[in-house]
Amino acid sequence: MLDTVARAKGDPDREQPWSELGLKADEYERIREILGRRPTGAELAMYSVMWSEHCSYKSSKVHLKQFGELAQETPIGPMLAGIGENAGVIDIGQGYAVSFKVESHNHPSYVEPYQGAATGVGGIVRDIIAMGARPIAVMDPLRFGPLDADDTHRVLPGIVAGVGGYGNCLGLPNIGGEAVFDETYLGNPLVNALCVGVLRHEDLHLAKASGTGNRVILYGARTGGDGIGGVSVLASETFDADGPAKRPSVQVGDPFMEKLLIECTLELFAAGVVAGIQDLGGAGLSCATSELASAGDGGMRCELDRVPLRDSTLSPEEILMSESQERMMAVVEPADVAAFLAICAKWDVEAVDIGEVTDTGRLEITWHGETVVDVPPRTVAHDGPVYQRPFARPDWQDALQADGAERLARPATGDELRATLLQLVASPNLCDKSWITDQYDRYVRGNTVLAQPADSGMIRVDEETHLGVSVSTDCNGRFAKLDPYAGAQLALAEAYRNVATGGAVPLAVSDCLNFGSPEDPDVMWQFAEACRGLKDACAELGIPVTGGNVSLYNQTGETAILPTPVVAVLGVIDDVRRRTPSSFQAPGERVVLLGTTREELSGSEWAHVAHGHLGGLPPKVDLGAERSLARLLQDLVGVATSAHDLSDGGLAQALAEAAMVSGIGARVGLEGDPFVALYAESTARALVTVAAEDVDELRALCARHDVAMTELGTTGGDSLAVEGVFEVPLAELRDAWSATLPNALA
């Protein structure tokens, strides 16, 4: 009897469901050209998921390559692994390295909020494990529709519970993130997940299948029908007005199995029995087999019927497409197989030898003795279609930028400015996020140093030397809509600044680029400009993009989300005991503004909240000033008693947060127009406090770094007072700040 591949050669005209699997006509024809025949059903399944937008980056590759070029052109010492690996790895000194990455699980989280968000956390954690690192913390940049919208009430509680439930069960502290609300995210929430892991340099592992004759072992959870097609298909299509056009099964997570998988994998690494490793995420076995084979000696043979199943009725195509969670694939030398399996058995993790590495240059997969896949692995994993999507500056961009916030009515009296402060601190984007963050364990394992609501998350890496890392994720989608080039740079600048306020030195970037449909030239222009802006800013700041994720088709009907290039910055601090906190620490200290304030209110939180307005140009980007401020903040460790960045909501929000979190008030005086001083969102600024006797030292350091310094006033009391303008008791301020989410979501 002919096997499946032979039959495919014999009936070239058989109709196949390539369109239903998301392939275009020319993509299907290209697969036929590659193979010299029509694909088998199993091959068609593999190509369809691996050539999807989510897995192949076919619309974004031409723009992403500049990040790889940046890494080659810029001498960057600390990067040990970068773009193309499961996650970036950065040298942080003392023989330690840190792996970190941020990815998206947006569309699955709309379809099934809890499992979509939970498995997003699980997937990014496995990326970190695959590098040889122990996961130590997670973060969650989130975006939702309006807080009062019915669908926000449907998705937000489930997403938050999914992020918290999975991370808490793994024993990983959630040390930061964002929760942002805007009408463009209605029906298309963004769930981005970041994980940080730590490893010694010698423990670094890469995803490759080398060594002819080495065994291929699948271990972890059994493969089921959940997640067939999953994120690889769901994240590659626009939602229609009634919901997603395709609803493949969202993956179902088991954090307790993932915890076993973490400990088992780390022991396997320690035993030296792993020659190559790959997690199973998007595209499942299709991805793991093709990527391992193409990154190694070029060949692999697997027996698909040996894959442990939760559902015995699954077809070969379904097994290859399933994105069931908590699975890993390892390449193991024959002499180490017994030890490998013994360690898995110790952790009660099922492990099965399903194949071997070959030197044929082919990926061959059999099903009960029949060959169902025989392909060059690179054509599946790396040589998918590359689209030069047309893009052009939108016709409406000039009119949008011309409609600046200067035409908007402004508060002028003290009472109006006071009311504006209370309105802003209670707004969904600036209010207290404790309703969300209290559902996360931020301090499990005992190494969390800073967490929400601090400017950045900080975690101890070494308990003896107190070496640590700091991470922040940021993006203002309104700024990116006004100018996507500057918007991406502003996202980087804010994350860079947040890391620096705690005293850490920014080292590296990971990004999650969330945009609408790449088939819309307006959206592709936004994407291209954001990539160019991020690359240019990283080059100027001297920090690499180590990896990340692109999430396209984030739109409902014709409504695209705000362009949302989330940027994560990781920094290192030699001694976490000497970090600088974000809130006031004691009464009687001097309050000082660092940096220069300009009349920059377009795209601001004030324009958004008070007027529902979006137009004009975003704040000016000054990367030289950001670098100078960061170096000053690092030199201020031990001098400044607190440091808080200025961003959304301007000086008013920074003062309010520093006071409300600490319970210590302040009395400040302002120069010039108090409205501009309080609510402008100029960049490269920070609010610091110092003891009275240290003001001269602060002044000298500011002069050394060429950073403007303005003395504002003194901490103390139980109110926030702006002399000659208004005074607000902290209790009233806190009531407004803390009530918004509980009242809306109760």
N, C-alpha and C positions, 0 to 999 in steps of 0.2 A: 504494500500500500504506500502511495506517495505521501511524504510528509507535507506539512502545511506550506512551507516555503516552495517546495516543488510544485504544489498545486497552484500557488500564486503565479508561477511562471507559465503554467499551462492554461490558465483562463484569464488573460490580461484584461478582458473587457468587463469583468464582473463589476457591477455597481457597488460602490462603497460609501458609507455615511460620513465622508470627510467634512461636508459642510456642517452636519449636526455636531461634529466634534470641534468646531470652531476654526477649521482650516479654510483658507481661501483657495480658489480654483488654481491659481498659479503656484501656491505652496504645495498642493497635492501633486501637480505635474512635476514639480521639482523633486519631490520624494521619489516619484517613478523614475526620473532621470538618474538620481543617485543610485537607486537599487537596480536599474536596468529591467524593471518589472513593476507590476503593481505591488503595494505592500500587503503583507498578511494583516489580518485583523489586529493581532497583537502589535505589529510594527506601527500600524496606523494609530493605535492608541498611544504608543510611546511618542511618536512624532507630534501628535496633536497636543499633548500636555507639555512636552519639552519645547515646542515652538510657540506656545502661548505667550501672550505679552508678559505675563507675570514671571515666567521662567526664562524666556529668551532675551528679554529687553530689546526686542526687534525694532521698536520705535525710538528707543533712547540710546542705543549703543553708540551711534555716531556722535552724540553729545557727551556721553560719559567717558569716552576715550581720553578726553583732555585731563581727567583726574589721574589716569595712569601716566600720561606724559608729564604731568606736574611732579609726580613722585620720582620720575627718572631725571628730570631737569634740576630738581632742587635737592641738594645734599641733605638728607634727613637721617640722622644717626639712629634714633630710637626705634624705627619701624622694623620689626622682625618678620611680619607677614602682612600682606595688604590685599588690594583688590584682586579678586579671583579665588581667594580662599573663603572658607566658611565665615571667618570673621577676621578683623584686623588684630594684630598683636604688637604691642609697644613695649620697649625696654623702659622700665622705671627706676633702674638702679638696684644695687645690693643683690644682683643675681635674679631679681624678680622681673616678670613681664606681666602685662595686663592685656587681656583680650576683651574687646567690646564691639558691639554692633547694634544698630536699630533697624527694625523691619516693620512691615505693615501687615495687618489682618483686618482690613477695612470692610470689604463686602461681606465676608462670612459673619462679621459681627453685627451687620444690619439684619441678615437673615435669621441668625440665632445668637442673640447678644452674649449670653453666658458662655456657651461653648466656643463661639468665634473669638472672644477675647481671651478665654482660658488657653486655648490651643495656640493663640498668638504668643503668649508667654512661654508655653512649652516649646514651641519651635525655636524661638531665639535662644532659649537656654541650651538646647541641643547643639545649636551652632557653636556656642562657646565651649561646650564639652568636647566637641569634635576637634578643637584646637589643642586639647590637652590641658585645658584650664578648669579649675574648680569655680563654678558660679558663686559669686559672693553678694550680688545685689541686682535688683531690677528697677526700671523706671517706666513710666507710661504716659507719653504725650497723647492726649485725647482731644477730639473735636466733636461738638454736638450742634444740633440745630438750636433754635431759640428755646430758652429754659421753660417757657410756658407752652410749648407745642406738645400735643398729645404724643407724637412719635418720639420726641425726646424723652418723655416719661416712660415710653415703652423700652427704649434701648439703653438709656443711661444706667438705671439700676442693675440691669443684667450685665452690662459691660463691666461696671465697677466691681460687681460681685465675682465675675469671672476672673478679672485681673487679680483681685485679692484672694479669692479662693484657691487658685492654682499656685500663686506665689507663696501664700501663707503655708500651704501644705508642703511645699518644697523646703520651707524654712529659709526663704530668701527675703531679706528686708527690701521693701520698696522705698527708695530714698529720694525720689523726686519725680518730676513730670509736669504736665500741664492739663488744665481742663478749660477749654475755650469754647464759647458759644457764638454762632453766627448763622443767619438764615440759610446760607448756601450749603451748610452741612445737614440741613433737614432732609432726611431720606438717604443720606450718605455720610454717616459718622466716620471719623478717622480714629482707628485704634492702632497706634504705633507702640511697639514694645522694644525696650532696650535691656540688654543684660551685660554685666561686667563680670569677668572671671580673672582669677590670678593663677599663675604658673611660674615655675622656675624655667630658666632659659632652656635647659636640657630636656624639658618635658614637652617641648613644642611638637605637635603632630600635624601632618598635612594630609589632604584628601587625594590619595593616589593609589593605584593598584599596580605595584611593581613586583617583579620576581616571578618568573614563569614557574608554574607549579604550586605557587602559594594558594592557600585555600581562601574562599570567600564565605564568611560566616554572617548570617543574619541573626540579630539577637534583640530581645526586648519583647514588646507586646505582639500578640498575634494580629494578622492582617484581616480586616473586616470590611464590610460594605460602607462604613461611614467614611465620608470624604472622597468618594469616587469622583474624580474630576476636581472636586474641592476648590481650593484657592486658585489652582492653575487655570481653571476655566472661569470661575466666578469672578476673579479679579481682572479678567481680560475682556470684559464687556460692560457697556453702559447700562445702568438701571433705566427701565422705562418708568412712566408715571405711576404705574401700579405696583412697582417693586422690581426685583431683578428679573431679567428676561429668561435667565436660566437659573434653576435652583438645585444644583447638585447638592448632595448630602454634606452638611458641614461636619468636620471632624469632631469626634468626641474625646475629650481628654481624661486621663487618669493620672493625677499628680503623684499618687503613691507609687505607681509603676515607674514614673519618671524619676522619683527620688531613688528607687532601687537602681535604675539605669545609670544615674549619676555616680553613685558609689561603686557600682560594678565596673563602670568604664574607667574610673580613676584607679581602681585596683589593677585593672588590666594594663593600664599604662605603666603603673609602678612595677608590675611584674615583667615588663619588657616584651610582651607577647603580641603587640600590635604593630604591624608594618605599614598600615594605612587605614584610614577610617573616614566615614561619611555618615552624617545623620540623614534620616529620611523625613523630609519635609514636603514642600510643594513638589508634585509629580511623583512622590513616593519611590517605588523600586525603579521606575523608568529613569529617574534622576540619579539615584545612587549608583546603579550599575553603569550607566553611560558615562557619568562624570568620573567615577573611579577608574574605569577602563581607559578613557581618553587622556586622563592625567598621568597614567602610569606607562606600562609597556605596550599598551594599545590593544590588548585582547582580554576577553573574559568569556567563560562558558558557565552558564547557570542552569540548574534544573528547577523550573518554576513550581513543579508539583511537590517539591520538598518544603516550600514556604508554609509555615504553620498558619492555619486559617481559623478565624472565629465563625466563618460561614462557609460550609463545604460546597455551596452551590455557586461560588464565585467562578467566573470564567477567567481564562488567562488575561484577557484584556482588562477586566475589572481588577485583577490582582496587581497588574502593572500600573494602573491609574489610581489605585487606592492611596489616600493620604492619611491612613490610620496613624495615630500618634504613638510616641514612646518607642520608636524603632531606630536601630543603628545597624550599619553594615561595616564589618572589619575585614581587612586582609591580613592573614595570619600564615606564618611559615609552618609547613607540615609538622615539624618537630615541636611546635608550640601549641598545636591544636588541643591536645589533651589538657594542658594547663589552662588554656583559655576556657574550655568548656567547664573545667572544675571550678574556676572562679565564678562563672555565670551561675553554676548550680548552687554555689555557696550563697549567692544573693537571690536565689529563686527567680532568676531571669532565664527564660527559655532561649536557647541558642541552637541553631541548626547550620551545618555545613551545606551550602547550596551550590557550590561551584568552585572554580579555580581560575587563576590568572593564566592567560595563554600569550603566545607571541604571534598570533595569527593576524592581529590588527582588526579583528572582528569581534563584535558582541553577539554571542550565540546563546539563545535561550530555548530550552526544550520544555515540553509539556507531555508527560507520560511517554517519553521516548521520541516524540515528534518535534522537529525543529520549527518553532513558531516565530523566532526572531533571528535574523542573520544580517547585521548591518555594520557599517563602519561607525564606531561609537562617537567619533567627533562630530559626525553629521547630525547626530541626535543632540548632543550636549552643547556644542559650541558653534557649529556651522549652520545655524538656523538662518532664516531670512533676516536681512538688514534693510530697514526702510529709511529712505530719505524723505520723511514726511514733509510736505510743503508747510512753510510757516511764514508769517508776515505780521508786522506790527498792526494791531487791530485798528480799524477805521475810527473806533470810539476812544482810543487811548489819549489822543491830544485833548479832546473835549473833557475827558475825565481829569486829566492833569491840570487843565485850566480852571477847573471848578474848585478852587482852594478854600480852606476854612476861614480865610480872612473876611469873607462876606457874612459869616454866621454871627448872630447876636451873642454877645459875651456878658457874663455876669460882671457887674461893676461895683456894687456896694458891698460892704462887709457881710451883710445878711445874705446876699446873693452868692457870694464866694463861699460862705459857710454852707449854704444849702447845696451848692455844687459838690463840695467835698463829701457830704453825707450821701448824695445821690451816686457819686462815683464809687465810693467804698462799698456800697450795697449793690452795685451792678454785677451781673453774672460773671463777667471776666475778671473783676478785681476783688470780689468778695472772698470771704474765708472759705477755703475748700475742705475744711475738716470733715464735713459730711462724707466726702469721698475718702480722704486719706485716713480717717479713723477706721476704715474697713480694711486697711492694709497694716500688716505688722512691719513697722519701720525699724525695729530695734532687735529683732531676733538675731541670734548668734553673738550679740554683744559687741560688734565692731562698728556699728553705725556711729558716726561722729556728728554729722549734720544731716538733717532730712527736712522735708517740708514742715513749716513754711520758709526755711532758710533759702538763700539765693541759689545754692547748689547742694547736691547730695555729696557727702564725704564719708569715706569708709576706710578703716584701718586695714592695711594689708599684712603688716608684720607686728605681732603683739609685743615683741621685744624692742625693736628699734622705733616703732610707731610710724613707720613709713605708711603713707596712705595715698589714695587717689580721690579726686573730686570730679563730678560729672554734672553737666547741665544740658537740658534740651530746650530749645527756644524756636519760635517763629511767629511773626505777626503777619497773617495772611492779608490784612488790609494794606500793609506797606507793600507786599509783593504784588497786589493787584494794581496799585498806583505805579509801581516801577519794579518789575520782577528782577532786574539786574541788581538794583540797590536793595530790594527786599531780601534776597538771599544773603547779601552781605550784612544787612542789619540783623538777620537771624544769627549768623555766625558771630557778629560783634557782641550781641547780647549774651550768648552762651559763653563766649570767651571772657567777657566781663564778669559774669556770674561766678565762673570758676576762680577768677583772680580775686574777687572780693573776699573769699575765704582764706586767701594766702597761697593758693596753689599756682603752679606754673603750667599754662595750657600747652599740651603736647600734640594732640591729634584730634581728627574729626571723623565722625560717621554721620551719614545723612539718610533721611527718608523723604524722598521727593514725591509729594502727593499732588496730583494734578487731574484735570478733566480728561476728555477724550483726545487722544493723539491724532484723531482723524479731523479735528477742528484746527485749522491753521492758526487761529488766535491762541488756542491752548498750547500748541507746539511752540509758538513764539515765546510765550511765557516760560515754558520749560527750557528752551534753548538759552534765553536770557538769564534765567536763574542759575543754570549750570555754569555759564560763562562768568557770572558775577561771583559765584562761590569759588570757582577755580582761581580767579584773579585775586580775590581777598585772601585765600589760603596761601597763595604765592607771596603776597605782600607780608603776611603775618609769619610766614615760614613754618606752617604746620600742614601736615599731609592729610588728605582724605584717604582713610585706610579701608573703606568699604561702605556699604550701605544698601539701599533698596530704592526701587522706583515703583510707585503705585499710580497707574493711569486709569482712565475710564471712571474717575470719581465724579460722576455727574448723574443727575436724574433728568431724563428727557433732554431739554436744551440747556438746563441750568447746571453749569459747572461749579464746583467748589471754588472758593478763593484759592489761588495758587498757594500751596502750603509746603515750602521746602524746609522741613524740620531739620535743624542742625544740632547734633550732639557734640560737645567738646569735652574731652577728658584731660585732666591735669594731674600733676604729681605734687605732693607736699612731703617734705622730709620728715616732719614730726607733726602728727595730727593734734598733739596736745597744744601746739602753738597756733592753731587756726584762729581766724578772726570771725566771731559770730555776727549775725545779721541784725540783731535787735539791740536796743539800748541796754547797757549793763549796770549803770549806777547813776544816781542824781548828781548834779553838780559838775558834769562833764561838758566840754565844749562841743557844739554841733557845727560841723564844717561841710560845705559843699565843695567837691572837687570837680573841675571841668567847667566848661562854658555853656551857658544857657542862651539859646537863640529863640526867636519867635517861630517855633515849628509846631504847628497844631493840626496840620492836615493829616488825616488818617489816624488821629489821636483817639484815645479812649473817650476824651471829652466830646469830640465831634460825633463819635459813634453813639454815645449814651444820651447826650443832651439834645442832639439834632437828628440822629439817624443818618448822618451824612458821611459819604466817602468820596473824596475828590482832592485834587491838588497833588503836591509832591511830598514824599515821605521825608523824614529828617535826613539831614546830610550825613553821609558816611565819611568818617575820618579815621582810617585804620592806623595812621601814625599816632593820632591822639589816643586811640584804644590801646595801642602797644605801650605808650608812655604811662597811661593810667594803670595798666596791669602791672608794670614793673614797679610803679610807685606803691601799689597796694601790696605787692610782695615784700617790699622794703618796710612797709608799715606794720608787718606782723610783730607783735610785741610792743608797738607804739599805739596803734589805733585800738580802741576797746571794742569798736563795732564798725562794720562796713556793709552798706546796702547799695546795690546798683540802682540807678534811676532808669526806668523804661516805661512801661504802660502806666499811665496816670501821673507821670512826672514826679516832681519833688513832693507834691502833696501826698501821693500814695506812699512814697518811701517813708516820709515822716510818720504817717498814720500807722503803717505796718510796724516800723521800728518801735513805736510807742505802744501799740496795742498788744503786741506779742510779749513785750517785757513788762507792761503795766507801769512804765515810767513815762511821764509826760515830757513836754519840752516847750520852751518859749523861744520863738525865733523872730528875727526882723528881716525884712526883704528889701532889696533895692529895686527901683524901677517899678514897672507895671506888676502888681501882685498877681494878676491873673496869669500872665505869661510866666512869671517866676514859679508859680505853683503847678501849672498844668501843661506847659510845653514839654515835649518828649525828645529833646535834643539828646544825642548819644554821647558816649565817652564821659559819663558823669557818675559819681558815686557820692553817697552821704556817709560821712565818717564821724565818729566821736573820739575824743582824746581827753586825757586828764589835763587840767588847766596848765600844769607844769610842763606838759609835752607839746604845747602849741608851737613853741619856737622850733623844736625838732621837726614837727610836721611841716612848718613853713620852709625850713631848709631843704627837706626832702622834696617838697613840691617844686622848689626852685631848681633843684638838681635835675628833676625829670621834666621840667618845663610844663607843669600842670597848674592851671589856674586854681586858686584857693579863695573861698569866700567864707568868712566866719559868720554863722547865722545866729547863734544863741547858745542856750544852756539847757541840759536835761534836768528834769525834776517836776514835781507836782503831779496832779492827777488829771491834767487836761493838755490839749494841744493848742497853743496860743500863737497866733500870728499878730505881732504887735501892731496896734492901730488898725487892724482889719477884722479879726474875729477870734473867738475862743470856743472850743468844743470840749466838754468833759470826755475823758476816755471811755467812761461807761456808755455814754450816748453813741460815741463813735463805734465802740465794739458791738453794741446792740444792732446797729445798722449793718455792720460788716458781717456779723455771724448769723444773721437770721435768714438770709436770702435762700440758700440751698435747702435748709430744713423746711422752711415755709413752702417752698415750691414743690418739694418732693415728698412731703409727709403723706 
